[in-house]
């Protein structure tokens, strides 16, 4: 049986090693499965305490994708099987989101440098893995997005924390439209740190192997930074469509009035700019309930710690499994593929601030602690 993640420890000139983890499901664009999360989490813990490992690298198998998201087929089957209406009864969702969020948080707090090769498609669960890496690389083929509005979910995996900290209006825009970003926009927004060519992986690997890595994590991190800057010095990134439309996006999408933001995005359906028009079309075809939930989560996440954001997202994700549009969105996009979802509510006006509060009710038995209560502590 093929391993869901391929691991390698690569010798370097100074005697230390670089740990390489390759998401190994190119047929699903390296969609993040439960087995992938388990394998990656276990190996990262082993490497964290291994003094021979100087740095860790993450990439996806094949040339098309780092990771296009999570295991939606598995979650769909689990939602179908859970007919109780009780979010806590979906054990598959409980385990998947618990493991995935813990893995993402661990990457954010990892004691050694982590290089993420964000080439090709980086969406959903792939963004969760990349976001916390200390050295995030994008290339000319990067397509970065949080497109959950099209499946009735929200930008999870810490996405609400990430988006809530972007310039005013930008987070709302990306959450409600699923707009795709290239390397230039990722760099400009601070969603990536370095740009290389998509063909530069082998050259990067050779330089890492040829280097003598210092014992300290800070020293290794600085040496990796210099190596990436030197290798990327010949790549000039250009302003992307978000940068070109930044002022219009901020005018339309900033503020606390949900319906005003929705109206501003809708107006771009008549835009001469194809990127803005595509964004508006995606919003109009997406789940109104997801739009409201995403908007509310971003507002709540602004002043929260990363650990608290993951705890909040965990509750909302489980609630999405029994109410709202998550199951219907996956059905329409990936199962029946009719692309005719029947959203409920069907209009943004019906997705009120009162309506959305159902997603913030802890689903576990009263008196039980939050399953992620240890995030942000020495045990997390």
Buried (B, 14 or more C-beta within 10 A) or exposed (E): EEEBBBBEBBEBEEEBBBBBBBBBBBEBBBBBBBBBBBBBBEBBEEBBEBEEBBBBBBBBBBEBBBBBBBBBBBBBBBBEEBEEEEBBBBEBBBBBBBBBBBBBBBBBEBEBBBBBBBBBBBBBBBBBBBBBBBBBBBBBBBBBBBBBBBBBBBBBBBBBBBBBBBEEBBBBBBBBBBBBBBBBBBBBBEBBBBBBBBEBBEEBBEBBEEBEBBEEBEEBBEBBBEBBEEBBEEBEBEEBBBBBBBEBBBEBBBBEEBEEBBEBBBEBBEBEBEBBBBBBEBBBBBBBBBBBBBBBBBBBBEEBEBBBBBBBBBBBBBBBBBBBBBBBBBBBBEBEEEEEBEBBBEEBEEBEEEBBEBBBEBBBEEEEEBBBEEBBEEEB
